[in-house]
Structure formats: C-alpha cells, structure tokens
Amino acid sequence: VYLRQPKLPKLIREETGEAYRYRWETPNNLPFPMPFDIESDGKTIRMDMTKGKIDIHIHTPKFTVDPKGWVLKAEQ
C-alpha cells in the first residue's frame, strides 16, 4: 500500500458491544495485513492483522493503540 499510491491507510475502530473491531481502510481496497501493538496495564501485545481486520476483547477501558507510533497511518 505504501509503495503503490500516496494515500495512507486508515486504522478504523468500531465498538461492537463486547469487543472493539479494528480494520484497515485502504484506497481501492488493497490488502493491508500490517500488525499493530496495543499497550494495556504496562504490557504490549502485537495484534495480528493477516486478514486486514481483528476483533479485540479487552476488559479494561484504558489501552493505547500503536503506543510508539511505528505504523504510518492516516488519522481517523
């Protein structure tokens, strides 16, 4: 995605009741399996996005997505 067009992908977050759904929105719906990290309670977990989306069941309301800013993405 980064090499084929100038527009950055967006990481979209949707609340689904018990979980948060994250998905990549890309121009022309290009596949984008980029993983990202979540930090919660001092622990960092890598979220695998092989299909471009993931449902995350986190029981704490306080967590940070991509805490170190490693993923180049458009702001939502």
Buried (B, 14 or more C-beta within 10 A) or exposed (E): BEEEEEEBBBBEEEEEEEEBEBBBBBBEEEEBEBEBBBBBEEEEEEBEBEEBEBEBEBEEEEBEBBEEEEBEBEEE
